[in-house]
Amino acid sequence: MREIVESAARLEIEPMSQLLIGCSPQIAALKQEIEGAARSEAVVLITGESGAGKETVAHGIHACSPRASMLFAPVNCAGLPESLLESELFGHVEGSFTSAYRAKRDRPGRLEWARHGTVFLDEIGAMTLRMQGLLLRFLETNELPAVGAGGAGRRINVRVIAATNRSLRDMIPHGTFREDLFHRLNVVQIIVPPLRERRDDIPVLFDHFLRQFVMANRSPITGLSPEAMQALMGYPWPGNVRELENLVERMVVSVTRSTIDVADLPSEIRLQGNVALRPKRERRRTIADDLYQRLVEQRESFWATVYPMYMEREITRVHVRDIVGRGLEEARGNYRILARLFNMESRDYKRFLNFLRKHDCQLPFKEYR
């Protein structure tokens, strides 16, 4: 359990203002949501893409709550098989299964170890249905039966925060996530925006990670060129903050000059992140041109024309992004107007945005205004 103690120790020196790096309106709103959630004892469900900072948000809720002096215990539900996850959460008694028998002693689970503190269940959507049932029972009763133990369970006081990058609501009709557990978890929901929706935070995050890694590696790097920053600002960041952090670490290790330039960046950022950096070539009519014409001139629906071709892999993400970009130019960056332009009904607006986000096809609207 040493990592639990270390997590708690980090929180003593890292208030929420340091845990959440950024200056965008989205980060300001997120901090307000965290402070509101911290004032309650309700279960919190944090949703967002992989690498967006869901665990950081969970840390922030714990750090702002009356439980801040107690333990913060993270558990990765996707990283353990069912039997080990059950033992990790609920504990085990001697002889309850092979590895426990070898240990020759009882072992408390994270829920008991972090009593009066917070347990963070990451990737909750990866839990098996049986584990979902055990968790639901605990959330409803606060009783903690150890694996293999008989008799009455023990009641404990611990706060539960869960996170997922999946749509739990969409999993319910497929029978892979319990509806009753979803409603029990979804008391307070916090959505962590992806990095591409808060691009104002990219320079701040870059500087933060750069200071960290320069100090750790004694690197001569002091910054990056304006052109390189422009490329970072234009890149969609499918891996979110984690991808940016990994990029900065790679640059610090590989670049020996004082300034990071465009040529030092990975090719996917140089080419996709900034149109001005792409090699110029003669413009030819593309599949995206034909599909856009069918949408706008022949009044075909996006769902009947573009969507099935993409799902059947007849066109790629690049084609969809090209179509969306052309539409945003016409709609002056307004996605609601874009939905109408693509002949969708008003009730399809959220479905359209969800599709674009899920498949990394949503473009920053401000660039088209």
C-alpha positions as CSV (number, residue, x, y, z in Angstrom):
1,M,0.0,0.0,0.0
2,R,3.0,2.3,-0.2
3,E,1.7,4.0,-3.3
4,I,-1.4,5.1,-1.4
5,V,0.6,6.8,1.2
6,E,2.7,8.5,-1.5
7,S,-0.4,9.7,-3.2
8,A,-1.6,11.3,0.0
9,A,1.8,12.8,0.6
10,R,1.8,14.4,-2.8
11,L,-1.6,16.0,-2.1
12,E,-0.2,17.7,1.0
13,I,2.2,19.8,-1.2
14,E,0.0,20.0,-4.3
15,P,-3.1,22.1,-3.9
16,M,-5.7,22.0,-6.7
17,S,-4.3,25.2,-8.3
18,Q,-1.1,23.2,-9.0
19,L,-2.8,20.0,-9.9
20,L,-4.9,21.6,-12.6
21,I,-2.7,23.6,-15.0
22,G,-4.3,26.0,-17.4
23,C,-5.8,29.4,-18.0
24,S,-8.7,28.6,-20.3
25,P,-12.4,29.2,-19.4
26,Q,-12.9,25.4,-19.5
27,I,-10.3,24.9,-16.8
28,A,-11.8,27.7,-14.7
29,A,-15.2,26.1,-15.0
30,L,-13.7,22.7,-14.2
31,K,-12.2,24.1,-11.0
32,Q,-15.6,25.4,-9.9
33,E,-17.1,22.0,-10.5
34,I,-14.4,20.3,-8.5
35,E,-14.9,22.7,-5.6
36,G,-18.6,22.1,-5.7
37,A,-18.1,18.3,-5.7
38,A,-15.6,18.5,-2.9
39,R,-18.2,20.2,-0.6
40,S,-20.5,17.2,-0.8
41,E,-20.0,13.5,0.1
42,A,-21.8,12.3,-3.1
43,V,-20.3,9.7,-5.4
44,V,-18.6,11.4,-8.4
45,L,-18.4,10.0,-12.0
46,I,-15.6,11.7,-14.0
47,T,-15.8,11.2,-17.8
48,G,-13.4,12.2,-20.5
49,E,-11.0,10.9,-23.1
50,S,-7.9,9.0,-22.2
51,G,-5.1,11.3,-21.1
52,A,-7.4,14.3,-20.5
53,G,-6.7,14.4,-16.7
54,K,-9.4,12.4,-15.0
55,E,-7.2,11.3,-12.1
56,T,-6.0,14.8,-11.7
57,V,-9.6,15.9,-11.3
58,A,-10.1,13.2,-8.7
59,H,-7.0,14.3,-6.8
60,G,-8.4,17.8,-6.9
61,I,-11.8,16.8,-5.4
62,H,-10.0,14.9,-2.6
63,A,-7.6,17.8,-1.9
64,C,-10.4,20.3,-1.6
65,S,-12.6,18.1,0.6
66,P,-12.7,17.6,4.4
67,R,-11.0,14.2,3.7
68,A,-7.8,15.8,2.3
69,S,-5.7,14.8,5.3
70,M,-6.7,11.1,4.8
71,L,-5.6,8.7,2.1
72,F,-6.3,8.9,-1.6
73,A,-6.3,5.3,-3.0
74,P,-6.3,4.9,-6.8
75,V,-7.3,1.6,-8.4
76,N,-7.0,0.8,-12.1
77,C,-10.0,-1.5,-12.8
78,A,-8.7,-2.3,-16.3
79,G,-5.3,-3.4,-15.1
80,L,-6.3,-6.4,-13.0
81,P,-8.2,-9.7,-13.6
82,E,-11.5,-10.1,-11.7
83,S,-10.2,-12.1,-8.8
84,L,-7.3,-9.8,-8.1
85,L,-9.5,-6.7,-8.5
86,E,-11.9,-8.1,-6.0
87,S,-9.1,-8.7,-3.5
88,E,-7.6,-5.3,-4.2
89,L,-10.9,-3.5,-3.4
90,F,-12.4,-5.7,-0.7
91,G,-9.4,-7.5,0.7
92,H,-9.0,-11.2,1.4
93,V,-8.6,-13.6,4.3
94,E,-5.9,-16.2,4.7
95,G,-6.5,-19.2,2.4
96,S,-9.3,-17.6,0.4
97,F,-7.3,-18.2,-2.9
98,T,-3.8,-19.4,-3.8
99,S,-1.8,-16.2,-3.5
100,A,-3.6,-15.3,-0.3
101,Y,-2.8,-18.7,1.2
102,R,0.9,-18.2,0.4
103,A,0.7,-14.8,2.2
104,K,-0.4,-16.6,5.4
105,R,-2.3,-13.5,6.7
106,D,-5.4,-11.4,6.1
107,R,-5.0,-8.4,3.9
108,P,-7.4,-5.4,3.9
109,G,-8.6,-4.0,0.6
110,R,-8.2,-0.4,-0.7
111,L,-11.7,0.5,0.5
112,E,-10.9,-0.4,4.0
113,W,-7.3,0.9,3.9
114,A,-8.5,4.3,2.8
115,R,-11.3,4.5,5.4
116,H,-12.3,8.2,6.0
117,G,-10.4,9.0,2.8
118,T,-11.1,8.6,-1.0
119,V,-10.9,5.6,-3.3
120,F,-10.6,6.4,-7.0
121,L,-11.8,3.7,-9.4
122,D,-10.3,4.4,-12.8
123,E,-11.6,2.8,-15.9
124,I,-14.8,1.7,-14.2
125,G,-16.3,0.5,-17.5
126,A,-13.8,-2.3,-17.6
127,M,-15.3,-4.0,-14.5
128,T,-17.0,-7.4,-15.1
129,L,-20.7,-7.6,-14.3
130,R,-20.0,-9.6,-11.2
131,M,-17.7,-7.0,-9.9
132,Q,-20.2,-4.3,-10.8
133,G,-22.7,-6.1,-8.6
134,L,-20.3,-6.3,-5.6
135,L,-19.5,-2.6,-6.0
136,L,-23.2,-1.7,-6.2
137,R,-23.9,-3.6,-3.0
138,F,-21.1,-1.7,-1.2
139,L,-22.3,1.7,-2.5
140,E,-25.8,0.9,-1.2
141,T,-24.8,-0.5,2.2
142,N,-21.2,0.6,2.9
143,E,-20.7,-3.0,4.1
144,L,-17.3,-4.5,3.3
145,P,-17.2,-8.3,3.2
146,A,-13.7,-9.6,2.6
147,V,-13.1,-12.2,0.0
148,G,-13.6,-15.7,1.5
149,A,-14.8,-14.3,4.9
150,G,-18.0,-15.5,6.5
151,G,-20.4,-13.6,8.8
152,A,-21.6,-10.1,8.7
153,G,-19.8,-7.5,6.7
154,R,-18.1,-4.4,8.2
155,R,-19.4,-0.9,7.6
156,I,-16.8,1.7,6.6
157,N,-16.8,5.3,5.7
158,V,-15.0,6.0,2.5
159,R,-15.8,8.2,-0.5
160,V,-15.8,6.7,-4.0
161,I,-14.9,8.6,-7.2
162,A,-15.1,6.7,-10.5
163,A,-13.8,7.6,-13.9
164,T,-14.2,6.2,-17.4
165,N,-13.3,7.1,-21.0
166,R,-16.2,5.0,-22.2
167,S,-19.9,5.9,-22.6
168,L,-21.4,3.9,-19.7
169,R,-24.9,4.9,-20.9
170,D,-24.2,3.3,-24.3
171,M,-22.9,0.1,-22.7
172,I,-26.2,-0.5,-20.8
173,P,-28.3,-1.6,-23.9
174,H,-25.5,-4.1,-24.8
175,G,-25.6,-5.6,-21.3
176,T,-22.0,-4.8,-20.5
177,F,-22.8,-2.2,-17.7
178,R,-25.5,-2.4,-15.1
179,E,-28.0,0.4,-15.3
180,D,-28.6,0.5,-11.5
181,L,-24.9,0.9,-10.9
182,F,-24.7,3.7,-13.5
183,H,-27.4,5.7,-11.8
184,R,-25.7,5.0,-8.4
185,L,-22.4,6.3,-9.7
186,N,-23.8,9.2,-11.8
187,V,-24.8,11.4,-8.8
188,V,-22.3,14.1,-9.6
189,Q,-20.9,14.0,-13.1
190,I,-17.8,15.9,-14.2
191,I,-16.8,16.0,-17.8
192,V,-13.1,16.7,-18.5
193,P,-12.7,18.5,-21.8
194,P,-10.1,17.2,-24.3
195,L,-7.0,19.3,-24.9
196,R,-8.1,20.3,-28.4
197,E,-11.2,22.1,-26.9
198,R,-9.0,24.2,-24.6
199,R,-6.1,25.1,-26.8
200,D,-5.3,28.2,-24.7
201,D,-3.9,25.8,-22.1
202,I,-1.3,24.3,-24.5
203,P,1.4,27.0,-24.0
204,V,0.9,26.9,-20.2
205,L,1.0,23.2,-20.0
206,F,4.1,23.1,-22.3
207,D,6.0,25.5,-20.1
208,H,5.0,23.5,-17.0
209,F,6.2,20.2,-18.4
210,L,9.3,21.9,-19.9
211,R,10.4,23.2,-16.5
212,Q,9.9,19.8,-14.9
213,F,11.9,17.8,-17.4
214,V,14.6,20.4,-18.0
215,M,15.3,20.4,-14.2
216,A,15.3,16.6,-14.1
217,N,17.5,16.1,-17.1
218,R,19.7,19.2,-16.8
219,S,18.8,20.1,-20.4
220,P,19.9,23.4,-22.1
221,I,16.5,24.0,-23.6
222,T,14.9,27.3,-22.6
223,G,11.8,27.3,-24.9
224,L,10.5,26.8,-28.4
225,S,10.2,28.8,-31.6
226,P,6.9,30.6,-32.4
227,E,6.5,28.4,-35.5
228,A,6.8,25.3,-33.3
229,M,4.2,26.6,-30.9
230,Q,1.9,27.4,-33.8
231,A,2.2,23.7,-34.9
232,L,1.4,22.6,-31.4
233,M,-1.6,24.8,-31.3
234,G,-2.9,23.4,-34.5
235,Y,-2.5,19.7,-33.7
236,P,-5.6,17.9,-32.5
237,W,-3.9,16.0,-29.6
238,P,-5.7,12.7,-29.7
239,G,-3.7,11.6,-26.6
240,N,-4.6,14.9,-24.8
241,V,-2.4,16.2,-21.9
242,R,-0.6,12.9,-21.5
243,E,0.5,13.0,-25.1
244,L,1.7,16.6,-24.7
245,E,3.7,15.6,-21.5
246,N,5.3,12.7,-23.3
247,L,6.2,14.9,-26.3
248,V,7.9,17.5,-24.0
249,E,9.9,14.8,-22.3
250,R,11.0,13.4,-25.7
251,M,12.1,16.9,-26.8
252,V,14.1,17.5,-23.7
253,V,15.9,14.2,-24.1
254,S,16.6,14.5,-27.9
255,V,17.1,18.2,-28.5
256,T,20.6,19.6,-27.6
257,R,20.0,23.2,-28.6
258,S,18.4,25.9,-26.4
259,T,15.3,26.3,-28.6
260,I,13.0,23.6,-29.9
261,D,12.1,24.3,-33.6
262,V,9.5,22.9,-36.0
263,A,12.0,20.4,-37.4
264,D,12.4,18.8,-34.0
265,L,8.7,18.0,-33.7
266,P,7.2,14.6,-34.8
267,S,6.0,14.5,-38.4
268,E,2.4,14.0,-37.4
269,I,2.5,17.4,-35.6
270,R,4.4,19.2,-38.3
271,L,2.1,18.1,-41.1
272,Q,-1.3,17.8,-39.4
273,G,-1.0,20.5,-36.8
274,N,-0.4,23.4,-39.2
275,V,-1.7,23.6,-42.8
276,A,0.9,26.2,-43.6
277,L,3.7,23.7,-42.9
278,R,2.4,21.1,-45.3
279,P,4.1,20.8,-48.7
280,K,2.3,22.7,-51.4
281,R,0.9,20.8,-54.3
282,E,-1.7,21.2,-57.0
283,R,-5.3,21.0,-55.8
284,R,-7.2,18.0,-57.2
285,R,-10.8,17.1,-56.6
286,T,-11.1,14.6,-53.8
287,I,-13.7,12.2,-52.4
288,A,-14.4,14.8,-49.7
289,D,-15.3,17.3,-52.4
290,D,-17.8,15.0,-53.9
291,L,-19.4,14.1,-50.6
292,Y,-19.6,17.7,-49.5
293,Q,-21.3,18.5,-52.8
294,R,-23.8,15.8,-52.2
295,L,-24.6,17.2,-48.7
296,V,-24.9,20.8,-49.7
297,E,-26.2,20.8,-53.3
298,Q,-28.1,17.5,-53.4
299,R,-29.4,17.9,-49.8
300,E,-28.4,14.4,-48.7
301,S,-28.1,13.7,-45.0
302,F,-24.8,13.3,-43.3
303,W,-26.1,10.1,-41.7
304,A,-27.1,8.6,-45.0
305,T,-24.0,9.7,-47.0
306,V,-20.8,10.3,-44.9
307,Y,-21.5,8.3,-41.8
308,P,-22.0,4.8,-43.4
309,M,-19.0,5.2,-45.7
310,Y,-16.8,6.1,-42.7
311,M,-18.1,3.2,-40.5
312,E,-17.5,0.8,-43.4
313,R,-13.9,2.3,-43.8
314,E,-14.6,3.4,-47.3
315,I,-13.4,6.9,-46.3
316,T,-11.0,7.9,-43.5
317,R,-10.9,10.4,-40.6
318,V,-9.0,12.8,-42.8
319,H,-12.0,12.8,-45.3
320,V,-14.5,13.5,-42.5
321,R,-12.3,16.3,-41.0
322,D,-12.0,17.8,-44.5
323,I,-15.8,17.8,-45.0
324,V,-16.4,19.2,-41.5
325,G,-13.8,21.9,-42.1
326,R,-15.4,23.0,-45.4
327,G,-18.8,23.1,-43.7
328,L,-17.5,25.2,-40.8
329,E,-16.1,27.7,-43.3
330,E,-19.6,28.0,-44.7
331,A,-21.2,28.1,-41.2
332,R,-18.6,30.5,-39.8
333,G,-17.6,28.1,-37.1
334,N,-21.2,27.4,-35.8
335,Y,-21.7,23.7,-35.3
336,R,-25.5,24.1,-35.0
337,I,-25.6,25.8,-38.4
338,L,-23.3,23.1,-39.7
339,A,-25.7,20.4,-38.6
340,R,-28.5,22.0,-40.5
341,L,-26.2,22.5,-43.5
342,F,-25.6,18.7,-43.4
343,N,-29.4,18.1,-43.4
344,M,-29.8,16.8,-39.9
345,E,-32.7,17.2,-37.6
346,S,-32.3,19.4,-34.5
347,R,-32.4,16.4,-32.2
348,D,-29.3,14.9,-34.0
349,Y,-27.1,17.8,-32.9
350,K,-25.6,16.2,-29.8
351,R,-25.3,12.9,-31.6
352,F,-23.3,14.6,-34.3
353,L,-21.0,16.3,-31.8
354,N,-20.5,13.0,-30.0
355,F,-19.6,11.3,-33.2
356,L,-17.0,13.9,-34.1
357,R,-15.4,13.8,-30.6
358,K,-15.3,10.1,-30.5
359,H,-13.6,9.8,-33.8
360,D,-11.3,12.8,-33.4
361,C,-13.1,14.7,-36.2
362,Q,-14.1,17.8,-34.3
363,L,-12.3,20.9,-35.3
364,P,-11.8,24.1,-33.3
365,F,-14.6,26.4,-34.3
366,K,-12.7,29.7,-33.5
367,E,-10.5,29.2,-36.5
368,Y,-13.4,29.6,-38.8
369,R,-14.9,32.7,-37.3
